[in-house]
């Protein structure tokens, strides 16, 4: 049996940085704490003053906190098992799994929102405008703060440089958490507009209509995240921009041709690649690895080299 410890220069880890705490984890925990505190205040106030609107919004925040907890669990799990040998390519895809789960919950939230809005159109109910507006404004403030804290679009983990190839595989887990609070902020904003319109103009149908509009927007966000996260989970072909850069570097020599290339994501901003090179002037696999730019965030690069025509030389690392 091969003794792996005798070949240290050919060994490398498979954690790929997943053992480090990501900025998104800390931010999501802060948002859960804020949401939890507001949940307690709303439920307690609702019970104390007999406000069904406050009580309902407090219970909604409880479900919101539970959904965000899934994202935090994904971060912790990925970090804890980053060096577990059972995960051949590390735990980076746990991030995508957390994002996928969050997107599914977001889609369910959109469906419930649409269903309740349609019910309100068919069976209108009396609206306590003053209470509802206060709750909506309160929710908008809380969710606005949460959106600012998560700050998905300005996330440090994008590690912006002059090239943008790494943007294609961002933190799906953080995006799911961000979309949850953004969806809540959007529904609060639409609710305020609808309630004011209904109260002062008598357009009662605006309230359920804005609910349907919000459901459509939230469903579009969730389906976009489902598409992106599932692509990572199913090893969908990686960025064409990265593939083109790899081909250009290796095929710069006219004798080299890439006959096969597999690029896939193994974590946020991290890709693995397998390349088959056919050439009339074969060199060690390490030579072709050195031709690939180091700023593409590639790990576990495997190169097969075949001599053209005779096909006598083949090496794989």
Buried (B, 14 or more C-beta within 10 A) or exposed (E): EEEEEEEEEEEEEBBBBBBEEBBBBEBBBBBBEBBBEBBEBBBEBBEEEEBEBBBBBBBBBBEBBEBBBBBBBBBBBBBEBBBEEEBEBBBBBBBBBBBBBBBBBBBEBBBEBBEEBBEBBEEEEEBEBEBBBBBBBBBBEBBBBBBEBBBBEEBEBBEEEEEEBBEBBBBBBBBBBBBBBBBBBBBBBBBBBBBBBBBEEEEBBBBBBBBBBBBEBBBEBBBEBBEBBBBBBEBEEBBEBBBEBBBEBBBEBEEBBBEEBBBBBBBBBBBBBBBBBBBEEBBEBEEBBEBBEEEBBBBBBBBBBBBBEEEEEEBEE
